[in-house]
């Protein structure tokens, strides 16, 4: 006897052919993961037998097959007409009496003594397989209540098997229409319209980095995320420290959450929704507490482990009970299939006027003709056009498949346009706010998503270079570690896929400049600031932080933690801030705290600031950010480096101040390095080695101080040369003294990548590591490998040959 109804407790992933991927996954989680505390609303599913019984009882099978046979399968010119005809056939048919009774009996059992509100969701029998996802192709109905409303919603779900987008999707992916059935899931309603909802990925959705969980959420129903009507809050949770019990939330981004989607009517067959402006106080508040973020992250991790693959989940919070639920989970189908061993690098060489900017999706760059549209029914799109519109939905899918890039006014990284762009492998710039105003229809434009997390739209055809790199063909050096010089947290996950031994130099001051922008002392002494304009701007930027200093600590710790997590458990060495006074002064509120110097290059910078009354409270904030990353977030691969430390006495003062600020050397394994960039560091290397745990040669400063050149002066810039005999002698001496003291020593600079001879020089001196800027890393590795190969068994020249 055919079975028409299956309860969630009775089904699992083996039942995909019967109830579709969505319902099978819900049943799998409900029946097998509830023991781990994961809450999935109870429900039941109609089976594929129920669908075919409905089709055959109404004599629809042959008529639907004949309609699909008339479809233009190449250009889809008659898709709208064929889809409309098929849906009318299904919507006009009646549910057989015994099938309707079975559905209503299961509904009654689900509600017990009450008539429940339910979500009615479509689940195609080929849906959510690892090699294809039907997400968004069929209809779902929320807040349905009562027998008549439920039966209408079930029939409407059956009809949605023939939406235009679903028909085209099956054709493109090779699914025979007559072999795909529609199962309907009926699930107890989570009243997220009175709370919040969102999505999550068990990897970073842009780079595919596997060790983080990405969560996004908005107030109200989650459709606003997919439709891009509201920019969501976003959270990144680091898996390795999550399972060890640390505060593993390494990023929090407060979204605008402009609108809140709620129900506009009483429960029924077609409960309408309405988008309401989100109250100001809720826009400024995160939708989830840290405890709730952690709970969802643990659930996401358990779901990923259960399915043994990266997952795309949907969650919701019930506004009546305050409980969190998982309402859907499907395999992630884009980044998990990406070959991270083969990379294409893009570099913009020339560009026109910037017309719009927003969040970048992907890492490509393309040029083409702008096709500005207000709806998918408007105008024609040729292959290679760039679609420019306010917002997209699944109805746009046929057009988007022709596009070389997508640009939208609204939306974020989890919006419909972003999801489709990733699936198609095309760049998108979303959330621009003004693209449709600034970009003319038919204009040639360039979409660039290769410049970080911000995507740009340029006027005209830009110039760029492409380079394909097979990382599998580039082995890491065996003796000399190849490390990175980094400053931008937004590039960290992507760069983690490159061959590397970690980060030899993380430039803290760049995070301060680009992600904070406020002078730390302006936050310490906010109440006494004289610059009223700066004070007002700081107040706006730090809204939500009653203690302004916490803004600095939070932003800095998250930026550093992102890079430390990306390369975990490899070493990441962060250099404490090394702005010069003129650079510090350019930070918001900075001019009140910085002296004017004739030569800032040789003045109040580096270690001398950290124990000075002028800055030491700012240094306290830097130390607190490091402590948070290491002790609270658990990223103990992070090491600290002190720049421009002129004397041994100064070194002791800095370490004493760090201990005073609850960041003592060697506590919780903290190692403290020093930059070797002043001749005094070389001459007294053995004494510095007794104080610090390692050295890193800063070749720029060491060369300028050895040759007496101000590298900021164009008049003598031509004399600057790291390969000068005196500079090489100083470097060789430093390496020799560090090796003799058994203290690790690295090198930071461009020369080893640009000059193969310089790489060979460092390798022959037995340098432990060489750090490169990202654009120079691969060439640098080639040069180190060549140097190690050519120098095998070679006698090291005596240091005194340089002196």
C-alpha positions in Angstrom: 0.0 0.0 0.0 1.3 3.5 -0.8 2.3 5.6 2.2 1.1 9.2 1.9 2.3 10.7 5.2 5.5 10.3 7.1 6.2 11.9 10.5 9.6 13.7 11.0 10.4 11.2 13.7 10.1 8.4 11.0 12.3 9.8 8.3 16.0 10.6 7.6 18.4 11.2 4.7 17.7 7.7 3.3 14.2 9.0 2.4 15.3 11.7 0.0 13.6 9.9 -2.9 10.4 9.8 -0.9 10.2 13.2 0.9 12.9 15.3 -0.8 16.1 16.7 0.6 14.5 19.5 2.7 12.1 17.2 4.6 14.6 14.4 4.8 17.1 16.7 6.4 14.5 18.0 8.9 13.5 14.5 9.8 17.2 13.5 10.1 17.9 16.3 12.6 14.6 15.9 14.5 15.1 12.1 15.0 18.9 11.9 15.3 20.3 15.2 16.7 17.7 16.1 19.3 19.8 14.2 21.8 22.5 16.9 21.3 20.1 19.6 22.3 19.3 20.8 18.8 15.7 21.9 18.6 13.9 21.3 15.3 10.1 22.0 15.2 8.1 18.8 14.9 6.1 18.1 11.7 5.3 15.6 9.0 5.7 15.3 5.2 3.6 14.2 2.3 5.4 11.6 0.2 6.2 11.3 -3.5 3.5 8.6 -3.6 1.0 11.3 -2.4 2.1 13.6 -5.1 1.8 11.1 -7.9 -1.6 9.9 -6.5 -2.8 13.5 -6.7 -1.5 13.9 -10.2 -2.9 10.6 -11.5 -6.3 11.0 -9.7 -6.7 14.2 -11.7 -5.4 12.8 -15.0 -2.5 15.3 -15.0 0.5 13.2 -15.8 0.2 13.1 -19.6 -0.9 16.7 -19.8 2.0 18.0 -17.8 4.5 15.9 -19.8 3.0 17.3 -23.0 3.3 20.8 -21.8 7.0 20.3 -20.8 7.7 18.8 -24.2 6.6 22.1 -25.9 9.2 24.1 -23.8 11.9 25.9 -25.7 14.8 24.2 -24.0 17.5 26.4 -25.5 16.3 30.0 -25.3 13.3 29.5 -22.9 11.3 31.9 -25.0 8.0 30.3 -24.0 8.9 29.6 -20.4 6.4 32.0 -18.9 3.5 30.6 -20.9 4.4 26.9 -20.3 4.9 27.5 -16.6 1.6 29.3 -16.2 -0.2 26.5 -18.0 1.3 23.8 -15.8 0.5 25.7 -12.6 -3.1 26.2 -13.7 -3.5 22.5 -14.3 -2.2 21.6 -10.8 -3.9 24.5 -8.9 -7.3 23.6 -10.5 -7.2 20.0 -9.4 -8.7 18.5 -6.3 -6.9 16.6 -3.5 -8.3 13.1 -3.3 -10.5 12.6 -0.2 -8.4 10.0 1.4 -5.2 12.0 0.9 -6.9 15.1 2.4 -8.1 13.1 5.4 -4.6 11.7 6.0 -3.1 15.2 5.9 -5.7 16.5 8.3 -5.2 13.6 10.7 -1.5 14.2 10.9 -2.2 17.9 11.4 -4.6 17.2 14.2 -2.0 14.9 15.9 0.7 17.6 15.5 -1.5 20.1 17.4 -2.9 17.8 20.1 -5.7 19.7 21.8 -5.2 22.9 19.8 -5.3 24.0 16.1 -1.6 24.8 15.4 -0.1 27.4 13.2 2.3 25.7 10.8 4.8 26.4 8.1 4.1 24.6 4.8 7.2 24.0 2.8 7.9 22.5 -0.6 10.6 19.8 -0.9 11.4 18.4 -4.3 12.5 14.8 -4.4 15.8 15.7 -6.0 16.2 18.8 -3.7 19.4 19.7 -1.7 21.6 17.0 -3.0 25.3 17.8 -2.8 25.6 18.3 -6.5 22.6 20.6 -6.9 20.3 22.7 -4.7 16.7 23.6 -5.5 16.8 26.2 -2.8 14.3 29.0 -3.5 12.8 27.3 -6.6 9.5 26.3 -5.0 7.0 28.0 -2.7 6.6 27.9 1.1 3.7 29.3 3.1 4.0 30.5 6.7 1.6 31.0 9.6 -1.0 28.7 8.1 -3.8 27.7 10.4 -7.0 25.5 10.0 -7.9 22.6 7.8 -9.1 24.5 4.7 -6.1 26.8 4.8 -3.7 23.8 5.1 -5.1 21.9 2.2 -5.0 25.0 0.0 -1.3 25.5 0.9 -0.5 21.9 0.1 -2.0 22.1 -3.3 -0.2 25.5 -3.9 3.1 23.8 -3.0 2.3 21.0 -5.5 1.7 23.7 -8.2 5.0 25.4 -7.3 6.9 22.4 -8.8 6.2 24.3 -12.1 7.3 27.8 -11.2 9.3 29.3 -14.2 12.5 29.2 -12.2 12.0 25.6 -11.1 11.3 24.4 -14.7 14.4 26.1 -16.0 16.5 24.9 -13.1 15.6 21.3 -13.9 16.4 21.7 -17.5 19.8 23.3 -16.8 20.7 20.6 -14.3 19.4 17.7 -16.3 16.5 16.6 -14.1 13.7 15.0 -16.1 10.4 16.8 -15.2 8.4 13.7 -15.1 10.7 12.1 -12.5 10.7 14.9 -10.0 7.9 14.8 -7.4 7.0 17.4 -4.8 6.8 16.5 -1.1 5.2 19.0 1.3 6.6 19.5 4.8 4.1 20.7 7.5 6.0 22.0 10.5 5.0 23.7 13.7 5.4 27.4 13.3 8.3 29.3 14.9 7.1 32.8 15.6 10.2 34.6 14.5 8.1 37.5 13.3 8.1 38.4 17.0 11.8 37.9 17.4 14.6 37.2 14.8 15.8 34.7 12.3 18.7 34.1 10.0 21.1 31.8 8.2 24.4 30.2 8.8 27.2 28.5 7.0 29.7 26.1 8.5 32.5 27.8 6.5 33.3 31.3 5.5 31.0 31.9 2.4 33.4 34.1 0.4 36.7 32.3 0.8 35.6 28.8 1.7 37.7 28.9 4.8 36.6 25.8 6.8 37.4 26.7 10.4 34.8 29.3 11.0 31.0 29.3 11.3 29.3 32.3 9.7 25.9 33.4 11.2 23.7 36.3 10.0 20.4 37.5 11.4 17.7 40.2 11.2 14.7 41.1 13.3 11.5 39.4 12.1 11.2 36.8 9.3 14.3 35.8 7.6 13.1 36.5 4.1 14.5 40.0 4.4 18.0 38.5 4.4 17.5 36.5 1.2 15.7 39.4 -0.5 18.3 41.9 0.7 15.8 44.3 2.2 17.8 44.4 5.4 21.6 44.3 6.1 21.9 41.6 8.7 24.1 41.4 11.8 27.0 39.0 11.1 29.0 36.8 13.5 32.1 34.7 12.8 32.8 31.9 15.3 36.2 30.0 15.3 35.6 26.3 15.5 38.9 25.1 17.1 38.6 27.4 20.1 34.8 27.0 20.3 35.2 23.3 21.1 37.9 24.2 23.7 35.4 26.4 25.6 36.8 29.8 24.8 34.9 32.9 23.6 35.2 32.0 20.0 33.3 34.9 18.4 36.1 36.5 16.5 33.9 39.0 14.6 30.7 40.9 15.3 29.3 43.2 12.6 26.3 45.3 13.5 23.9 45.4 10.5 21.5 48.2 9.6 18.5 45.8 9.9 16.5 48.6 8.2 13.2 46.7 7.9 11.4 44.0 10.0 9.2 41.5 8.1 6.1 40.6 10.2 2.7 39.1 9.5 0.0 41.5 8.5 -3.0 39.2 8.9 -4.4 36.4 11.1 -3.1 32.9 10.3 -4.7 31.5 7.1 -4.0 30.0 3.7 -2.1 33.1 2.5 -1.0 35.0 5.6 0.3 38.2 4.2 3.5 39.8 5.4 4.4 43.5 5.7 7.8 45.1 6.0 7.9 47.7 8.8 10.8 50.1 9.5 12.8 48.7 12.4 12.8 51.0 15.5 16.0 52.9 16.0 16.8 51.1 19.3 16.5 47.7 17.7 18.7 48.7 14.7 21.4 49.5 17.2 21.1 46.2 19.1 22.4 42.8 18.0 19.7 40.3 17.2 21.5 37.6 19.2 23.3 37.6 22.5 26.8 36.1 22.6 25.3 33.1 24.5 22.9 32.6 21.6 25.5 33.0 19.0 27.6 30.3 20.7 24.6 28.0 21.1 23.8 28.3 17.3 27.5 27.8 16.5 27.6 24.5 18.6 24.5 23.3 16.8 25.9 24.2 13.4 29.1 22.3 14.2 27.2 19.3 15.3 25.1 19.4 12.1 28.2 19.6 10.0 29.8 16.7 11.8 26.7 14.6 11.5 26.5 15.2 7.7 30.3 15.1 7.3 30.3 18.1 5.0 29.9 21.9 5.1 26.3 22.9 5.7 24.0 25.9 4.9 21.4 26.2 7.7 18.4 28.4 8.6 17.6 29.3 12.2 14.8 31.1 13.9 14.0 32.4 17.4 10.5 32.1 18.7 9.2 35.3 20.1 6.8 33.6 22.4 9.1 31.0 24.1 12.4 32.8 23.5 13.8 29.4 22.2 16.1 29.0 19.2 15.3 26.5 16.5 16.9 25.1 13.3 14.3 25.2 10.6 16.4 23.9 7.7 19.8 22.5 6.8 21.2 21.6 3.4 24.7 20.9 2.0 26.7 24.0 1.1 27.3 23.6 -2.7 29.6 26.4 -3.8 32.8 26.8 -1.7 32.9 23.2 -0.5 33.4 22.1 -4.2 36.0 24.8 -4.9 39.6 23.7 -5.7 41.5 25.9 -3.3 44.8 24.6 -4.7 44.3 26.5 -8.0 44.0 30.3 -7.6 43.6 33.1 -10.1 45.1 36.4 -8.9 43.7 39.6 -10.3 45.4 43.0 -10.1 43.8 46.3 -11.2 46.3 48.3 -13.2 44.2 51.3 -14.3 40.6 52.3 -13.6 38.0 55.0 -14.3 35.8 57.0 -12.0 34.2 55.0 -9.2 30.4 54.9 -9.9 29.4 52.8 -6.9 30.7 50.5 -4.2 29.3 47.9 -1.8 30.0 44.5 -0.5 32.2 42.3 -2.8 31.0 38.8 -3.6 33.7 36.7 -5.2 37.2 37.8 -6.2 36.9 38.4 -9.9 37.0 41.4 -12.1 34.9 41.8 -15.3 33.9 44.5 -17.8 30.7 44.7 -19.8 27.6 46.6 -20.8 25.4 47.7 -17.9 21.8 46.5 -18.2 19.7 48.5 -15.7 16.5 46.8 -14.9 13.6 47.3 -12.4 12.1 43.9 -12.9 13.0 40.5 -14.6 10.2 41.1 -17.1 11.8 44.4 -18.3 14.2 44.4 -21.2 16.5 41.8 -22.7 19.8 40.6 -21.3 22.5 39.4 -23.6 25.2 37.0 -22.4 28.0 39.1 -20.9 25.8 42.0 -19.8 26.1 43.3 -16.2 22.8 43.5 -14.5 22.2 46.6 -12.4 19.0 46.6 -10.3 17.6 47.5 -6.9 17.1 44.0 -5.6 16.8 40.4 -6.9 14.6 37.4 -6.1 14.4 33.8 -7.5 12.2 35.2 -10.3 15.4 36.8 -11.7 17.3 33.5 -12.0 16.9 33.0 -15.8 18.3 36.5 -16.5 21.1 36.2 -13.9 22.4 33.1 -15.6 23.3 35.3 -18.6 25.0 38.0 -16.6 28.8 38.5 -16.3 28.2 40.3 -13.0 25.5 41.5 -10.7 25.1 44.9 -9.0 22.3 45.7 -6.6 21.3 48.7 -4.4 20.2 46.5 -1.6 21.3 43.3 0.0 24.3 41.8 1.8 26.6 38.8 1.5 23.7 36.4 2.3 21.1 38.0 -0.1 19.7 36.2 -3.1 22.0 38.1 -5.5 25.0 37.0 -3.5 24.0 33.4 -3.3 23.3 33.2 -7.1 26.6 35.0 -7.9 28.6 32.4 -5.9 26.8 29.5 -7.6 27.4 31.0 -11.0 31.0 32.0 -10.2 30.5 35.6 -11.2 31.4 38.8 -9.2 28.7 40.8 -7.5 28.7 44.2 -5.7 25.7 44.3 -3.4 24.3 46.9 -1.1 25.6 49.9 -3.1 22.6 52.1 -2.2 22.9 54.1 -5.4 24.0 51.9 -8.3 20.7 52.4 -10.3 21.1 56.2 -10.0 24.8 56.4 -10.9 25.1 53.8 -13.7 23.6 54.5 -17.1 21.8 51.8 -19.0 24.1 50.6 -21.8 27.3 52.1 -20.4 30.5 50.1 -20.4 31.5 49.5 -16.8 34.0 47.4 -14.8 33.0 45.4 -11.7 36.0 44.7 -9.4 35.8 42.3 -6.4 39.5 41.7 -6.2 40.4 44.6 -3.9 39.1 43.2 -0.6 35.7 42.9 0.9 34.6 46.2 -0.7 33.5 45.8 -4.4 33.9 48.7 -6.8 32.1 49.7 -10.0 34.3 51.7 -12.3 33.4 53.8 -15.4 34.6 52.3 -18.6 36.8 49.2 -19.1 39.5 49.1 -16.5 42.9 47.5 -17.1 43.9 44.4 -15.0 46.3 41.5 -14.9 45.4 37.9 -14.3 47.7 35.2 -13.0 46.7 31.5 -12.5 48.7 29.7 -9.8 48.7 26.0 -9.0 49.7 26.0 -5.4 50.2 22.3 -5.5 53.2 22.8 -7.7 54.9 25.2 -5.3 56.4 23.3 -2.3 57.2 25.2 0.9 61.0 25.6 1.6 62.4 22.9 3.8 64.6 24.9 6.1 63.8 28.6 5.8 60.2 29.4 6.8 58.2 31.5 4.3 55.8 33.8 6.1 53.5 36.6 5.3 53.4 40.3 6.1 49.7 41.2 6.7 47.6 44.2 7.8 44.1 43.6 6.4 41.9 41.2 8.3 39.5 41.1 5.3 42.1 39.3 3.2 43.2 36.8 5.9 41.0 33.8 5.1 41.7 34.0 1.4 45.5 34.3 1.9 45.4 31.4 4.4 45.2 29.0 1.3 48.5 30.2 0.0 51.6 28.1 1.0 53.0 29.7 4.2 54.4 29.0 7.6 52.4 31.7 9.3 52.5 35.5 9.6 55.9 37.0 10.4 54.6 40.5 10.7 51.0 41.7 11.4 51.0 45.5 11.3 48.7 46.6 14.1 48.8 50.2 13.1 47.0 49.5 9.8 44.1 47.9 11.6 44.0 50.9 13.9 44.0 53.3 10.9 41.5 51.4 8.7 39.2 49.6 11.1 39.2 52.1 14.1 40.3 55.4 12.8 40.4 57.1 16.2 43.5 58.0 18.2 43.5 55.8 21.3 44.2 58.7 23.6 41.1 60.5 22.2 39.1 57.6 23.6 41.0 57.5 26.9 40.5 61.2 27.4 37.2 61.6 25.5 35.6 63.8 28.2 38.3 66.4 27.9 38.6 66.6 24.1 38.6 70.2 22.9 37.9 69.5 19.2 34.1 69.4 19.3 33.7 68.2 15.7 36.0 65.2 16.4 34.2 64.6 19.7 30.8 64.4 18.0 32.1 62.1 15.3 33.7 59.8 17.8 30.4 59.7 19.7 28.6 58.5 16.6 31.2 55.9 15.8 31.3 54.5 19.3 27.6 54.5 19.9 26.7 51.4 21.9 30.0 51.6 23.9 29.4 53.5 27.1 33.1 53.2 27.8 34.7 54.6 24.7 37.9 52.6 25.3 36.0 49.4 24.8 35.3 50.4 21.2 39.1 50.4 20.5 39.7 47.1 22.3 36.7 45.4 20.6 37.6 46.5 17.1 41.3 45.9 17.5 40.9 42.4 19.1 38.5 41.3 16.4 40.8 42.4 13.6 43.8 40.7 15.1 41.8 37.6 16.0 40.6 37.2 12.4 44.2 37.0 11.2 45.3 34.8 14.1 42.4 32.4 13.4 43.0 32.3 9.6 46.5 30.9 10.2 45.9 29.0 13.4 47.9 27.1 14.8 50.8 28.6 12.9 52.6 31.6 14.5 51.2 35.0 13.9 53.5 37.8 15.2 51.7 41.1 15.8 53.9 44.2 16.0 52.6 46.8 18.5 51.6 50.1 16.9 54.4 51.8 15.0 52.9 55.0 13.7 55.1 58.0 13.7 53.8 61.2 15.3 52.6 62.8 12.1 50.7 59.6 11.3 49.1 59.3 14.7 48.1 63.0 14.4 46.0 62.1 11.3 43.8 59.8 13.4 40.5 61.3 14.6 41.2 63.4 17.6 45.0 62.8 17.3 46.3 66.3 16.9 45.6 67.1 20.6 47.9 64.3 21.7 50.8 64.4 19.2 53.9 66.7 19.3 55.2 68.3 16.1 58.6 66.9 15.2 61.1 67.9 12.5 61.9 64.3 11.7 59.2 61.9 13.0 61.1 59.0 11.4 63.7 59.3 14.2 61.5 60.7 16.9 58.7 59.6 19.3 57.9 56.2 17.9 57.9 52.5 18.8 59.0 51.4 22.2 59.6 54.9 23.5 55.8 55.7 23.3 54.7 52.7 25.4 56.0 53.8 28.7 55.7 57.5 28.1 52.9 59.5 29.9 52.0 60.9 26.5 50.8 57.5 25.2 51.0 54.7 27.9 47.2 54.6 28.4 46.9 54.0 24.7 49.4 51.2 25.0 47.3 49.8 27.7 44.4 49.4 25.2 46.7 47.7 22.7 47.8 45.2 25.5 44.2 44.6 26.5 43.2 43.7 22.9 46.1 41.2 22.7 45.1 39.7 26.1 41.5 39.3 24.9 42.7 37.5 21.7 45.0 35.2 23.5 43.4 34.5 26.9 39.7 34.9 26.2 39.5 33.8 22.5 42.1 31.1 23.0 44.3 32.1 20.0 47.7 31.5 21.7 49.4 31.2 18.4 49.6 35.0 18.6 53.0 36.5 19.5 53.9 40.1 20.2 56.7 42.2 18.7 58.1 45.5 20.0 59.3 47.9 17.3 62.0 50.6 17.4 63.5 49.6 20.7 66.6 51.7 21.0 68.2 50.4 24.3 68.2 47.4 26.6 66.9 49.6 29.4 64.0 50.7 27.2 63.2 47.0 26.5 62.9 46.3 30.2 60.6 49.3 30.7 58.3 48.1 27.9 58.1 44.5 29.3 57.4 45.9 32.8 54.6 48.0 31.4 53.1 45.0 29.6 53.2 43.1 32.9 51.5 46.0 34.6 48.8 45.9 31.9 48.1 42.1 32.5 50.1 41.0 29.5 53.3 39.6 31.1 55.9 37.8 28.9 55.6 34.0 29.1 52.2 33.9 30.9 50.0 31.5 28.9 53.0 30.9 26.7 53.3 34.5 25.4 56.5 35.2 23.5 57.7 38.7 22.9 59.9 39.5 19.9 61.8 42.7 19.1 62.4 44.3 15.7 66.1 44.4 14.8 66.1 47.6 12.9 68.5 49.9 14.7 72.3 49.4 14.8 72.1 49.2 18.6 70.0 46.1 18.2 72.8 44.5 16.2 75.7 45.6 18.4 74.0 44.5 21.6 72.1 41.5 20.1 73.3 39.1 22.8 71.9 41.4 25.5 68.6 41.9 23.7 68.5 38.1 23.3 68.4 37.6 27.0 65.3 39.8 27.2 63.3 38.9 24.1 62.2 35.5 22.7 63.1 36.3 19.1 64.2 38.9 16.5 62.8 40.1 13.2 65.0 42.2 11.0 63.3 45.3 9.7 65.4 45.9 6.7 64.0 49.3 5.7 64.8 51.0 9.0 68.1 49.1 9.5 69.3 50.1 6.0 68.3 53.8 6.4 70.0 54.0 9.9 73.1 52.2 8.6 73.5 54.4 5.6 72.2 57.6 7.2 69.3 58.0 4.8 65.9 59.4 5.5 63.8 57.1 3.4 61.0 59.7 3.4 63.3 62.1 1.5 63.1 62.0 -2.3 66.5 63.8 -2.5 68.5 60.8 -1.3 66.1 58.0 -2.1 68.4 56.8 -4.9 71.0 55.8 -2.3 68.7 53.5 -0.4 69.9 49.9 -1.2 69.4 46.8 1.1 72.2 45.2 -0.9 74.7 47.9 -0.1 77.8 46.3 1.5 77.3 48.1 4.8 73.6 47.1 5.0 74.4 43.4 4.2 77.2 43.4 6.8 74.8 44.7 9.4 72.2 42.0 8.5 74.7 39.2 8.4 76.1 40.3 11.8 72.6 40.3 13.3 71.8 36.8 12.0 75.1 35.5 13.2 74.6 36.9 16.7 71.0 35.7 17.0 72.1 32.2 15.9 74.9 32.2 18.4 72.4 33.1 21.1 70.0 30.4 19.9 67.3 33.0 19.4 64.9 32.8 16.4 65.4 35.5 13.8 63.4 36.4 10.8 63.5 39.0 8.0 60.7 41.3 6.8 61.1 43.1 3.4 60.6 43.1 -0.3 64.2 42.4 -1.4 64.1 38.6 -1.1 61.2 38.4 -3.5 62.5 41.0 -6.0 66.2 39.9 -5.9 67.0 36.2 -6.0 70.5 37.1 -5.0 69.3 38.7 -1.8 67.2 35.6 -0.9 70.3 33.4 -1.5 72.3 35.8 0.8 69.8 35.4 3.7 69.5 31.6 3.3 73.3 31.3 3.3 73.4 33.3 6.6 71.0 30.8 8.1 68.0 33.1 8.5 65.1 31.2 10.2 62.3 32.9 8.3 61.5 35.5 5.6 58.2 37.4 5.5 56.7 38.7 2.3 53.9 40.9 1.3 51.1 38.8 -0.2 51.8 39.9 -3.8 55.4 38.8 -3.4 54.9 35.6 -1.4 54.9 33.1 -4.3 57.9 34.6 -6.1 59.7 34.8 -2.7 59.1 31.0 -2.1 60.5 30.3 -5.5 63.6 32.3 -4.7 64.1 30.6 -1.3 63.7 27.1 -2.8 66.2 28.0 -5.5 68.6 29.4 -2.8 68.3 26.3 -0.6 68.8 24.0 -3.6 71.9 25.9 -4.9 73.3 26.3 -1.4 73.1 22.7 -0.3 76.3 21.7 1.4 77.8 25.1 0.7 80.2 26.6 3.3 78.9 29.7 5.0 81.1 32.7 4.5 82.5 34.1 7.7 80.7 37.1 9.1 83.9 39.1 9.3 84.1 39.0 5.5 81.3 41.6 5.6 82.9 43.8 8.4 
